[in-house]
């Protein structure tokens, strides 16, 4: 079965083609073809990699706001061009989509129909950087692959098990009744990391208390007890919680009412500030990319240093909060772009949480590759680095529904 996956993130657009059967092994398979769009601030690059590892990079020169055109250029490379792996688009059996917000109704992978699209659109305002991109991917697939079954897989779905005291906000109870509650995000990868950690530790998942740290342009933690999400840092939207690349994370809501009342800032302006002009970028004035932050720190930038220290402070605080929700800790897993690649962040995050039984091995931390362990042999809680496998998880969900 040939399954095309579209994965629209807050700062990236990726796609992958997998060949697998409904009873495929839970161990990740490498895709037959991969594509991604990269924006360097001036130009957008289209990067294609086929199963032989051949990589082709082209400057698309397109307006990054016209993402639909760029995604179309990416997808046709699956069956056309020097990196093509199919002879015709009709070979694709299923197209799977990562949809960030499923609201209260969409909690399991589902075959896309007109009603599902309406439900995704209804919560698009809650996840402005994500859901519209997901819908655009569905519409583009309808155009390029007419009649092909499409499946939506939801980042919020894994957090459907959040206990009510965690999910309900301490405002009027009418909020909760109207659907304003903590949903949580990055659930596809958090769930995968829990299963992968259990496999790496040769333990039954039902016996483990795990904190999964998804650290990329968007960042969230999940407290996973026996394979179920019992707490997480993101909430009603992907804006709550940790400091992120361009997102503020949690702040005093009184700041927002102050800006609206005293300075006349509109709701749309606040949305732009909090989602696009805050976080690492807003504090450092350098970049939303942790690699650039670390480089600028080394060159003496005090704002970059402050951004790094703020990021780590909030990460440590979040780890402590998740451990409290779990009532203990067996494993701490780092995943996604920063989590997998920044030894500096991992070391700083673990530096003051030894009371949780964490002992980091600095040599392992500096050289570890996913999937690997970076804790000392004497560490009571294990510390792992796990490669994010959202595309693979989406493909498996598609195979099960096909």
Secondary structure, DSSP 4 states (H G I P E B T S, - for coil): -EEEEEEE-SS-EEEEEEE--TT--SSPPPPSEEEEEEE-SS-EEEEEEETT--EEEEE----TT-HHHHHHHHHGGGTSSTT---S-GGG--EEEEEES--TTT--S-EE--HHHHHHHHHTTTTTTTTHHHHHHHHHHHHHHSTT-EEEEEETTGGGGG--HHHHS-SS-HHHHHTT-S-----HHHHHHHHHHHHHHHT--GGG-EEEEEEESSSEEEEEEETTEEEEES--SSTTSSS--SS---S--HHHHHHHHHHS---HHHHHHHHHHS-HHHHHHSS-S-HHHHHHHHHTT-HHHHHHHHHHHHHHHHHHHHHHHHHTS-SEEEEEHHHHHH-HHHHHHHHTT-GGGTB-B-HHHHHH--SSEE-B-TT-SBEEEE----HHHHHHHHHHHH-
